[in-house]
Structure formats: C-alpha cells, structure tokens
Amino acid sequence: MTWRHAFATLAASQGASNLELATAMGHRILEMLQRHTRLDVSSYVACKDNREVVDITELNTRITKIVARQDELRTAIDEIVADIEGTK
C-alpha cells in the first residue's frame, strides 16, 4: 500500500466524503478514487449523526454562573487568608 492509498483509506474511515477525497487527491471521476482507497459499502451509506445537540445559549448561561461562583469563592478564600495572616 502506498502513502497515497493509506491517506485515502484513512481519510475515508474518518468520515471524509467521496467528493472530499476525490478533490483532495485530484480525481475527476469516482473510479479513479476507488483505485486509491479500500472502501467498503458503509462508505457509500450515510451514517447516522450521533453528535450531541448543544443549546449554546444555555451553555453560555451555565458558564456565566460558574465564573460568577468562582469569583465568589476566590473572594471568600482571599478573606480567609487575610484573616489568618492578620492583614484583614
């Protein structure tokens, strides 16, 4: 197997479409692409999208609350340290 074959096969296994592969490899027809890849039937069938749906607004709200809580805790820790050191 050449580096060219290895690249094409790996890219296909990682989800690259036939069009993306053909473009990256400079092929104009699918038959040329097939020479450089070891594709099985699953590469021609659309895979189920298993990505998690994320509500970005909700996520940003949660992050804002976490950051605010961190600030509160840092302030409390600073006060405790100042009290222990007698600099309060």
C-alpha positions as CSV (number, residue, x, y, z in Angstrom):
1,M,0.0,0.0,0.0
2,T,1.4,3.4,-0.9
3,W,1.2,6.6,1.2
4,R,-1.5,7.8,-1.2
5,H,-3.6,4.7,-0.7
6,A,-3.0,4.9,3.1
7,F,-4.1,8.5,3.2
8,A,-7.2,7.9,1.1
9,T,-8.3,4.9,3.1
10,L,-7.6,6.6,6.5
11,A,-9.5,9.7,5.5
12,A,-12.4,7.7,4.3
13,S,-12.5,5.7,7.5
14,Q,-12.5,9.0,9.4
15,G,-15.6,10.2,7.6
16,A,-14.3,12.1,4.6
17,S,-16.8,12.0,1.8
18,N,-16.0,10.6,-1.6
19,L,-16.2,14.2,-3.1
20,E,-13.8,15.5,-0.4
21,L,-11.4,12.6,-1.1
22,A,-11.6,13.0,-4.9
23,T,-10.9,16.7,-4.6
24,A,-8.0,16.3,-2.2
25,M,-6.5,13.6,-4.5
26,G,-7.1,15.5,-7.7
27,H,-9.5,12.9,-9.2
28,R,-12.3,13.9,-11.5
29,I,-14.1,10.5,-11.6
30,L,-15.1,8.1,-8.8
31,E,-13.4,5.2,-10.5
32,M,-10.0,6.8,-10.0
33,L,-10.8,7.4,-6.4
34,Q,-11.7,3.8,-5.9
35,R,-8.3,2.7,-7.2
36,H,-6.6,4.6,-4.3
37,T,-9.0,3.6,-1.5
38,R,-10.2,0.4,0.1
39,L,-13.8,1.5,0.5
40,D,-16.5,-0.8,1.7
41,V,-20.2,-0.5,1.3
42,S,-20.5,1.5,4.5
43,S,-18.6,4.4,2.9
44,Y,-21.4,4.8,0.4
45,V,-24.2,4.8,3.0
46,A,-24.9,7.9,5.0
47,C,-24.0,7.3,8.7
48,K,-26.4,8.2,11.5
49,D,-25.5,11.6,13.0
50,N,-24.7,10.8,16.7
51,R,-23.4,14.2,17.6
52,E,-24.9,15.7,20.8
53,V,-27.2,18.7,20.3
54,V,-26.0,21.6,22.4
55,D,-28.0,24.6,23.3
56,I,-25.3,27.3,23.1
57,T,-27.4,29.9,24.9
58,E,-28.0,27.5,27.9
59,L,-24.3,26.6,27.8
60,N,-23.2,30.2,27.9
61,T,-25.6,30.9,30.8
62,R,-24.2,27.9,32.8
63,I,-20.6,29.1,32.1
64,T,-21.5,32.7,33.3
65,K,-22.9,31.2,36.5
66,I,-19.8,29.1,37.1
67,V,-17.5,32.0,36.5
68,A,-19.5,34.2,39.0
69,R,-19.4,31.4,41.6
70,Q,-15.6,31.1,41.1
71,D,-15.2,34.8,41.7
72,E,-17.3,34.5,44.9
73,L,-15.1,31.6,46.1
74,R,-11.9,33.4,45.3
75,T,-13.1,36.4,47.3
76,A,-14.0,34.2,50.2
77,I,-10.6,32.4,50.1
78,D,-8.8,35.8,50.0
79,E,-10.7,36.9,53.1
80,I,-9.9,33.7,54.9
81,V,-6.2,34.0,54.0
82,A,-6.1,37.7,55.1
83,D,-7.8,36.8,58.4
84,I,-5.2,34.0,59.0
85,E,-2.3,36.3,58.1
86,G,-3.8,39.1,60.3
87,T,-3.8,41.5,57.4
88,K,-7.6,41.9,57.4
